[in-house]
Amino acid sequence: MLTALVFLPAVAAGILLCLPRTTPPLLVRAVWVAVSSVEVALVLAVWAGHGSGGGMTHETRAVWIPSAGIGYHVGVDGLSLPLLALTAVLFWACAVHALRMTRRVRLLAALFLFLETTCLGLFAALDLILFFVFFDLSLVAMYFVIAGWGHRPGAPRAAVKFFLYTFTGSLALLLGFIGLYLAAEPHTFDMVALARGEVTAGRPLYGALVLLAVGAGLAIKTPTVPFHTWLPPAHTEAPAVGSAILAGVLLKMGTYGFLRIAMPLLPDRWREFALVFVVVGVVSVLYGALVALAQRDFKRMIAYTSVNHMGYVLLALGAAAGSAGTADGAARLAVSGAVFQMVSHGLLTGALFLLAGVLYERGRTYDMTAYSGLAARAPVFAALTGVAVFGSLGLPGLSGFVAEFQVLAGSLGPRPLATVLAVLGLLLTAALLLGALRRVFLGPLRLPVAPGTGRPFPDVRRHEIAAVVPLLVLAVALGLFPRVVLDAIEPFSRTLLGLVGR
Amino acid sequence: MSGAADGAVTLMTAMDENPAGLLPEVFLAASAVLGLLAGAWLPRHRQWLVGAGATAACGAGIVAAAVAGDGPRTVFGGAFAVDPVTCTARVVVLSGTLLVLLLSFVPFRSHPRESELYVLIQLTALGALMLAGAQDLLLLAAAYLLTSVPSYTLAGFRKDERGTEAALKFYVTGALLGVVMLAGITLLYAAGGASSYPRLAAALPDAPSALVAAGVVALSAGVLFKAGGVPAHFWVPDAVQGSAPPVAALLTTVPKVGALAALWRLTAVPLAGADGPWHTLMAVVAAASMTLGNLAAFFQTDVLRLLAYSTVSQVGYLLLPLAASGRGGQAQSALLYYLAAYALTNLGAFAVVCALPRARLLAEYRGLWRARPWLVLWLVVCLLGLVGTPPTAVFLGKLEVFTTAVDGGAGWLAVLAAVNTVASLFYYLRWVRAACSGTEPCAAARAVVGPAAVVACAAAGASVVLGVAASLVLPLSGGPLAR
């Protein structure tokens, strides 16, 4: 079932590619939305089958390349499930958002469905090489999305920058995986087998180098300061749906890797170098917020707030290592908060980028100084953006608050100074997001004057509402009833901390 | 007792002069000779029959190689080894030659010297096969000449300005390094008192190490020339750019397979026990090849030159198992698997170039996407394959050679190779970007060579299949070598 969930979109993509060029776009879009909806349903079915206990379910193991220690091994636990669900929902939203699109829709649909397979596969993979395969293929697909559908003329450059940077990360990751493989006896890439004990025990330098490679690779993907420079141009130039997936799903691959690979497979080294990750996390939080404060470009601003939000995740993971062995729930709170933050950020930032697409489509620019008083002309758009922004800055009642509260409460005990600094970041984000909201939506009405934009600024259309509203509803629902997801996450946090603290 | 057994073994190997052991080579040589004779008599529009014969010989050779198996043994007085290395090299070389022949049919159809082309291609491939199987320094030298001389002619086959210059450069470099190689063989003979590998393996550990080192360095110069590795790579860009694309595909693939197999055999048999800086030498050559090849490829505008430098950098990765061959079987299967993957993917990329005879510059690929989307897809698969994107075969090859390098204590080399891989992505992407951009359909796409496009499709597909189904292939090539 999990395998079907993962590969169904790729099969659909292959079929779409084989259709003749004269296929009406309507049919293509219908297939795209239908497959995405089936994926959402399949994820829900997998979640229902997971039950309330911890541990792996839906495991599938198959021999792939035994002589190289590579196997096909997938499964889900409390970490993968929320992310699989997030992926399915976001891809569904993108499919709906693109419903009015006409330009080369068949290729875009095929690419997105293929990308969905790589993302779902990555979150289900339990073999390092399988993980890597999906990791790399997601880069390839995203490269073509940015290069092919981005805003010219900067798109090809940004796409190459994105590909080169993240490919560097993936090769660092590969070297780290090779290090883990060689340290294990017998040699294997299987994560479950590797998590049975610290394989680099007794070789601290070797372990540190492996953690350095894995950590650097994941940090580039996350991205954290100082590896974040690929992110703003990639986001600015990507089409709205591409940005939504990039921020909502692809960034999570980095933090997911920390939780799935770096922490359980290298627990001793993780504890030893936890401070590094705390510092990197806090620097990302503050730097991301400060740079976002200085942006005039709406998308760049959200991109930098992503750096800020991912910083909390890293802070929580670093802090959790400090108190992993102790009996109090602080570490568990931090880890659960980190996972929750990933889901919450995916929903809210995905919605924000889709809304940014709405803005661009009407005004042909992301420059916030070009807009003013939009709330009068487009009240629904203003309301939706407002909800997403308030969620993003952590207003109670929305998912962002639950996530950030848990992260900060869990980190305060072991790392008080870092946590206090991170709270500063929270204030900065609140200030900058509210400032942006005021600048664009309040005040006298002003629209950008550029060729071809003379038309009035119409409010959001039905398909745009249909794409964004479910994301925001989920964000509110998770803010009000976080237990639904936390019940799945918490057993995972316990297991993980058991591994890290042993 | 042991002496008697040794005597019996020597007698048996001395007796084994059954040509059946060399069946693939015999097929190729016979078809080349027959082709030469037939070419003199056939009318020009029937000369394709020679090519058909060559294709059949390659096909039969592949079957014979697969049937003969890889049980380690030597034939012809211990001069030629039949073992997993030879077997894999036979399959890869013959398949590569087959693809090159398929690429050559259309551009050389009714060419005044059509049959000669096929004969020269077969002789080059035959030389590569001999390089891979040579178990004796003198046979190695003969194989070097056998694969070099036809390639010089092939490089200048079009007799135009560029081709002549390429052939001359190729020939001068080859002649010089050939002599250096012969000098190396002489030194090794002086040091070990024998030219056959097993005897050298026994004698070299006790020989004066300076003599051995000098001999080995000189010998490797010749083999590296065939492999197209730094510092013997100067001929590669000119020969590739100056010759017809199918010939360029041959020159960068087939002799390389033979040369790397020969290098591996040298590492594993005669130099296994000799202390000396052999692994360090290979590590330096590997590092230099991948780095210089990549740096030179960065801003090339001619696709053939770009591919030429990319093949130089690929030699660097291919040399990783030699630089760190602490663990025989695994390093060997890594090398052989990578060789097969590289040959397939590289031929796929060249096939795309052959399919578009009017597009020579990167800029001329603009808009290809509009005109020939499937061809772009094959190109993307092959180029990303050369980078090492999963699940193509080169990815697994790279994974294996990186693992071997880290395992063999050459972690720095693996890191350098990873950095180079990222760098190589840049210039492959320039090509991909050109092919995928542009709003007007590309002019060069009006004349597409059909068979070449089919070969590109087959190679791209096969490189993915080889990567995904590697479990069927990978264990085949790790067996022991003949001694």
HADDOCK unambig.tbl for C-alpha pairs under 7 A between the chains (distance, minus, plus):
assign (segid A and resid 64 and name CA) (segid B and resid 471 and name CA) 6.43 0.50 0.50
assign (segid A and resid 65 and name CA) (segid B and resid 470 and name CA) 6.28 0.50 0.50
assign (segid A and resid 65 and name CA) (segid B and resid 471 and name CA) 4.36 0.50 0.50
assign (segid A and resid 66 and name CA) (segid B and resid 471 and name CA) 6.62 0.50 0.50
assign (segid A and resid 67 and name CA) (segid B and resid 471 and name CA) 6.91 0.50 0.50
assign (segid A and resid 67 and name CA) (segid B and resid 475 and name CA) 6.45 0.50 0.50
assign (segid A and resid 133 and name CA) (segid B and resid 390 and name CA) 5.27 0.50 0.50
assign (segid A and resid 133 and name CA) (segid B and resid 391 and name CA) 6.41 0.50 0.50
assign (segid A and resid 136 and name CA) (segid B and resid 389 and name CA) 6.61 0.50 0.50
assign (segid A and resid 136 and name CA) (segid B and resid 390 and name CA) 6.85 0.50 0.50
assign (segid A and resid 164 and name CA) (segid B and resid 422 and name CA) 6.51 0.50 0.50
assign (segid A and resid 167 and name CA) (segid B and resid 422 and name CA) 6.48 0.50 0.50
assign (segid A and resid 168 and name CA) (segid B and resid 422 and name CA) 5.80 0.50 0.50
assign (segid A and resid 171 and name CA) (segid B and resid 418 and name CA) 6.02 0.50 0.50
assign (segid A and resid 178 and name CA) (segid B and resid 403 and name CA) 5.88 0.50 0.50
assign (segid A and resid 182 and name CA) (segid B and resid 407 and name CA) 6.88 0.50 0.50
